[in-house]
Amino acid sequence: MPFLSRGSVSPAIKHAVCALALGSLLMLPLAAQAERIFVSNEKDNTVSVIDGESLEVVETIRVGRRPRAMAFSSDGSELFVAVGDDEAIDMIDLESLQVVRSQSAGDDPEVIRVDPNRPHVYISNEDDNIVSVIDYERRTLVTEIPVGVEPEGLGISPDGRWLISTSETSNMAHIIDLEAMEAVHHRLVGARPRHAEFTHDGRKAWVSSEIAGVVSILDMEESFDVEHVIRFDVPGVPRETVQAVGVALTSDGRYAFVALGPSNRVAVVDQQSYEVLDYLLVGQRVWHLALNGDESRLYTTNGVSGDVTVIEVDDLRAVKSIPVGRFPWGVIVEP
């Protein structure tokens, strides 16, 4: 092969080098899009958008009055926000980050959940003691399901078969058959139940009770009864401030995280043994929480301190506090 002087490269070699470089680029993994965390600010009538890489608020979306629970549409194109004082659900386009439409949602909608199989959104209407079912594509009311007094929490099973509605005054978990669209089981739980969360295999449901400061574990396979109650005792903290609200469960069945309200703690619980492993100090009046996509982080909303705490799950430690709006209520991470 003849020696090539500097500046003299044959076309064949140029072509080979370009092909090799292109092949190398194609083999490189695509850069992952940074996750976005959405936080509803109850007193500001806004939703804060946090960038998951910088952990800073990058956008503030104006919504209706008293935003609380949020849920993504099944196709992931919209974010639904329950705006209680407007008796509606605001629907945010996730590309433009603008409210593109608003759907009437009955009296005082507080918590919403989206069906994994149908274009249905389930709404707890506190003042009417019902769960409303809306077809969000047709924008029509499907039905209304009577439940107990002051329904709040809603939890839907992964397969879309069951919905649990918690009634604050009746102190009950109402188990709704979503094929029949009616409540078929009613179970007493602790005082003022606030949240329901299914395990990722759908076999259990965790129901938190604010005033009782406990979490009830329901068997969702056979009896639908309460099979275990977890109590929380935070050292050095008055018992009356230990109020169980939000619950997040890791998909591997390892950890459960429970927001404990004015105690300013998140409980870390072993999902299998129900042993309380630790209490993590966060902001003031921790209310709800959400895991990110790969479950490496947990985000909590702290109503009184007006911020979000970021917890590294592997280390079980809080690493940052992010200021948001006034009285942050709900938090959800874009899938």
Buried (B, 14 or more C-beta within 10 A) or exposed (E): EEEEEEEEEEEEEEEEEEEEEEEEEEEEEEEEEEBBBBBBBBBBBBBBBBBBEEBEBEEBBEBBEBBBBBBBBBEEEBBBBBBBEBBBBBBBEBEEBEBEEBBEBBEBBBBBBBBEEBBBBBBBBBBBBBBBBBBBEEEEBBEBBEBBEBBBBBBBBEEBBBBBBBBBBBBBBBBBBBEEBEBEBBBEBBEBBBBBBBBBEBBBBBBBBBBBBBBBBBBBEEEBEBEEBBEBEBEEBEEEBBBBBBBBBBEEBEBBBBBBBBBBBBBBBEBEEBEBEEBBEBBBBBBBBBBBEEBEBBBBBBBBBBBBBBBEBEEBEBEEBBEBBEBBBBBBBBE
